[in-house]
């Protein structure tokens, strides 16, 4: 049975954030809010956690997850990019975007696209998510909370608990989130951004 913690969406309680971080460090899978939608998360390198997320979402085992980071500086550990891309990232992070970038050797094998050597990275603009990442002092592996057969994420924490009570270890609930996942932008070609998915983030700056 999942632990449900009701956390303030703007000033998250440190005690509850620490409790969630402890679950992640111990190998758990959690649900947490972001600036786009609720998401599933687990520690970097947590293979069993990734397998659980794949089962929850009925994903192909080859599905590439995203690394969610607290800031652009942390993102630079896992991705390589030049000045033009840095300027774009600086302008649009934190925000409801996920960016496909050239990965570094620090990227866990399961997260790297081995053909293109790329990784998905995201910096959220949500106080709860940022507080959790700061407490962890590390990024998390993440995936939007879109269940099999559905096209939009679950927005209501009570529905999340009802449907995932035995599948996840903890739910950080902070009210309703939007029903839109991130906008995904491929920045592997510095001068040719490509919008791969239109979500909450405005795609026009990348077209």
C-alpha positions as CSV (number, residue, x, y, z in Angstrom):
1,X,0.0,0.0,0.0
2,X,1.5,3.3,-1.1
3,X,2.2,6.0,1.5
4,X,0.4,9.3,0.5
5,X,2.0,12.5,1.6
6,X,0.0,15.7,1.1
7,X,2.7,18.4,0.5
8,X,2.2,22.1,0.0
9,X,2.6,22.9,-3.8
10,X,4.5,26.1,-3.2
11,X,6.2,25.7,0.2
12,X,6.7,21.9,0.5
13,X,7.3,20.7,4.1
14,X,11.0,19.6,4.5
15,X,10.0,16.6,6.7
16,X,7.8,15.2,3.9
17,X,10.4,15.9,1.2
18,X,13.0,14.0,3.3
19,X,10.6,11.1,3.7
20,X,10.1,10.9,-0.1
21,X,13.9,11.1,-0.7
22,X,14.5,8.3,1.7
23,X,12.1,6.1,-0.3
24,X,13.9,6.9,-3.5
25,X,17.3,6.2,-2.0
26,X,16.0,2.8,-0.7
27,X,15.1,1.7,-4.2
28,X,11.4,2.8,-4.2
29,X,9.3,4.1,-7.0
30,X,7.3,7.3,-6.3
31,X,4.7,9.5,-7.9
32,X,5.5,13.2,-7.7
33,X,4.2,16.5,-9.2
34,X,5.9,18.5,-11.9
35,X,5.1,21.7,-13.8
36,X,3.5,19.6,-16.6
37,X,1.9,16.6,-14.9
38,X,2.4,13.9,-12.3
39,X,5.3,11.6,-13.0
40,X,6.8,8.3,-11.9
41,X,10.4,8.5,-10.5
42,X,13.1,6.4,-9.1
43,X,16.8,6.6,-8.4
44,X,19.4,6.8,-11.2
45,X,20.7,3.2,-11.8
46,X,17.7,1.6,-10.0
47,X,17.1,-1.2,-12.5
48,X,14.3,-2.9,-10.6
49,X,12.6,0.5,-10.2
50,X,12.8,1.0,-14.0
51,X,11.3,-2.4,-14.6
52,X,8.4,-1.5,-12.2
53,X,7.8,1.7,-14.1
54,X,7.8,-0.3,-17.4
55,X,5.2,-2.7,-15.9
56,X,3.0,0.2,-14.6
57,X,3.0,1.9,-18.0
58,X,3.2,-1.2,-20.1
59,X,6.3,0.2,-21.8
60,X,8.7,-1.6,-24.1
61,X,11.8,-2.5,-22.2
62,X,13.8,-0.5,-24.8
63,X,11.9,2.7,-23.8
64,X,14.2,5.6,-23.1
65,X,13.5,7.3,-19.8
66,X,14.3,10.9,-19.0
67,X,16.7,12.2,-16.4
68,X,15.1,15.0,-14.3
69,X,17.7,17.4,-12.8
70,X,17.5,20.2,-10.4
71,X,19.3,22.7,-12.6
72,X,21.2,23.3,-15.8
73,X,24.6,22.8,-14.0
74,X,23.6,19.3,-13.0
75,X,22.3,18.5,-16.5
76,X,25.8,19.3,-17.9
77,X,27.1,16.2,-16.1
78,X,25.0,14.0,-18.3
79,X,24.9,15.9,-21.6
80,X,27.3,17.6,-24.0
81,X,26.2,20.8,-25.7
82,X,27.8,23.8,-27.3
83,X,27.1,27.5,-26.7
84,X,24.0,27.8,-29.0
85,X,22.3,24.9,-27.2
86,X,23.3,26.2,-23.8
87,X,21.7,29.5,-24.6
88,X,18.4,27.8,-25.5
89,X,18.5,25.6,-22.4
90,X,19.2,28.6,-20.2
91,X,16.3,30.5,-21.7
92,X,13.8,27.6,-21.3
93,X,14.8,25.8,-18.1
94,X,13.3,25.3,-15.7
95,X,10.2,24.7,-17.6
96,X,7.8,22.1,-19.1
97,X,10.3,20.8,-21.7
98,X,12.3,17.6,-22.1
99,X,15.4,17.9,-24.3
100,X,17.2,15.2,-26.3
101,X,20.9,15.9,-26.1
102,X,24.2,14.1,-26.7
103,X,24.9,12.0,-23.6
104,X,28.2,11.8,-21.6
105,X,29.8,8.7,-20.1
106,X,27.9,9.5,-16.9
107,X,24.6,8.5,-18.4
108,X,23.4,5.1,-17.1
109,X,23.4,2.5,-19.8
110,X,19.6,2.0,-19.6
111,X,18.9,5.6,-20.3
112,X,21.3,6.1,-23.3
113,X,20.1,5.7,-26.8
114,X,22.9,3.5,-28.0
115,X,22.5,4.2,-31.7
116,X,22.4,8.0,-31.4
117,X,24.3,8.3,-28.0
118,X,21.6,10.6,-26.7
119,X,19.7,11.1,-23.5
120,X,16.5,12.9,-22.5
121,X,17.0,15.7,-19.8
122,X,14.5,17.9,-18.0
123,X,14.6,20.6,-15.4
124,X,11.1,21.1,-13.9
125,X,9.7,24.4,-12.7
126,X,7.8,23.1,-9.7
127,X,8.7,23.7,-6.0
128,X,8.0,20.1,-4.9
129,X,10.0,18.5,-7.6
130,X,12.9,20.9,-7.1
131,X,12.9,20.4,-3.4
132,X,13.0,16.6,-3.8
133,X,15.9,16.8,-6.3
134,X,17.8,19.1,-4.0
135,X,17.2,16.8,-1.0
136,X,18.4,13.8,-3.1
137,X,21.4,15.8,-4.3
138,X,21.0,13.8,-7.5
139,X,18.8,13.5,-10.5
140,X,16.0,10.9,-10.9
141,X,14.9,8.7,-13.7
142,X,11.4,9.7,-14.7
143,X,8.4,9.1,-16.9
144,X,5.1,10.9,-17.2
145,X,2.2,9.1,-15.4
146,X,0.3,8.0,-18.5
147,X,-1.3,4.6,-17.9
148,X,-1.8,1.9,-20.5
149,X,-4.6,2.6,-23.0
150,X,-4.7,6.3,-22.0
151,X,-3.4,9.4,-23.8
152,X,-3.3,11.9,-21.0
153,X,-1.7,11.8,-17.5
154,X,-3.8,11.3,-14.3
155,X,-4.3,14.7,-12.7
156,X,-6.0,13.9,-9.4
157,X,-3.9,12.5,-6.5
158,X,-6.9,10.5,-5.1
159,X,-7.3,8.7,-8.5
160,X,-3.5,8.0,-8.5
161,X,-3.7,6.3,-5.2
162,X,-6.8,4.4,-6.1
163,X,-5.2,3.0,-9.3
164,X,-1.6,2.6,-8.2
165,X,-1.9,1.9,-4.5
166,X,-0.1,-1.5,-4.8
167,X,2.3,-0.5,-7.6
168,X,4.2,2.4,-6.2
169,X,5.8,3.0,-2.7
170,X,4.9,6.7,-2.2
171,X,2.8,9.4,-3.7
172,X,3.7,13.1,-3.2
173,X,0.3,14.8,-3.6
174,X,0.1,18.5,-4.1
175,X,-3.3,19.0,-5.6
176,X,-4.3,18.7,-9.3
177,X,-1.6,18.9,-11.9
178,X,-2.2,19.8,-15.6
179,X,-3.1,16.9,-17.9
180,X,-0.3,17.8,-20.4
181,X,3.1,16.1,-20.5
182,X,6.2,18.0,-21.5
183,X,7.0,19.3,-25.0
184,X,10.0,17.2,-26.2
185,X,12.7,19.0,-28.3
186,X,15.7,17.3,-30.0
187,X,18.7,19.6,-29.7
188,X,21.4,17.1,-31.0
189,X,21.9,19.3,-34.1
190,X,22.7,22.7,-32.6
191,X,21.3,24.8,-35.5
192,X,18.3,22.6,-36.2
193,X,16.0,22.0,-33.2
194,X,13.3,19.5,-33.8
195,X,10.0,19.3,-31.9
196,X,9.3,15.6,-31.3
197,X,6.2,16.1,-29.2
198,X,4.0,19.1,-28.4
199,X,2.9,19.3,-24.8
200,X,2.6,22.0,-22.2
201,X,5.7,24.0,-23.3
202,X,5.3,26.4,-26.2
203,X,7.0,24.7,-29.2
204,X,7.3,27.9,-31.3
205,X,10.8,29.0,-30.1
206,X,12.1,25.7,-31.5
207,X,10.5,25.9,-34.9
